[in-house]
């Protein structure tokens, strides 16, 4: 199975986890997914008072420069860790 197939499988598995991950872990999953599928963050930062959107934007922005394949692999590893 190639990396893209493993990533797609991990995305599916992330939606079927027994326990809901912590907010920090959800943010990590979100940012790795965005980096893996879209690359470096783009667009303007959300308004200061939109706390959820701002946290997501900042988490994704922190991954700037990470390749999409690196982000895919980290996402896969994190989902595997959460499944155990």
N, C-alpha and C positions, 0 to 999 in steps of 0.2 A: 504494500500500500504506500503510495507516495505521500509527501508532506501535505499536499492540498486535500487529499482524501482523509488523512488522519485529522486534519484541522476541521473539516466538515463533520466528521464523526464526533469530534470533541465538542463542537458547537451543539450538536444534537444532544449529546450526553450532559452538557451543562444545564440543559433545560429539564433534565430528568433526575437531578440530584435529590437524594433523600432529604437532606437538611438544607435549609436556606443558608447560603454563605453570609458572612458578616458584610456590612456595608463597605468596609475597606476591600474585602475580597471581590465583591461585586464591581467595585470601581476598577480594580485591577483587571478583572475579566473584560469589562467594557473597554478600557483603554487598550489592552492587548488586541482585542477584536478589531477596534477601529484602526489601529496601526497595521494589523495584518491585512485588512481588507482595503484600506484607503491610503495607507502610508502616512507621512507626516501630517500633523494637524494643519487645517486650513480654515480660512474664514476668521472673523473677528471674535474676540472673547465675548461671552455673554455678559449681560448687565450684572453689576456687582450684587444686586439683591436677588438674583436668580441663583440661589445657593447650589441647587442640584446641578444645573447646567454648568455653572462655573466650576464645580468640583470635577465634573466629567471632562470639561475642556482642559483643566489644569493637569489632570491625570494623563490624558492623551498627549498633551504638550510635553510632558516630562519624558516621553518616549521618543522625542525628536531625534532622528538620525538612526534609530534602530531599523534594520531591514525588515521587510514584510515577512521573510522566511524566519528570521529570529523571533519576531512577534508570534508567528504561527506556532513555532516550537515551544515557546514559553507558555502560550495559551494551552496547548496540548498537555504540557507537564503539569500545569496548575489544575486542570480538570482531572487529570489522573490522580493527583494528590487529594483532591476533594472527594473523589469517589472511594478512596480507601479509608 
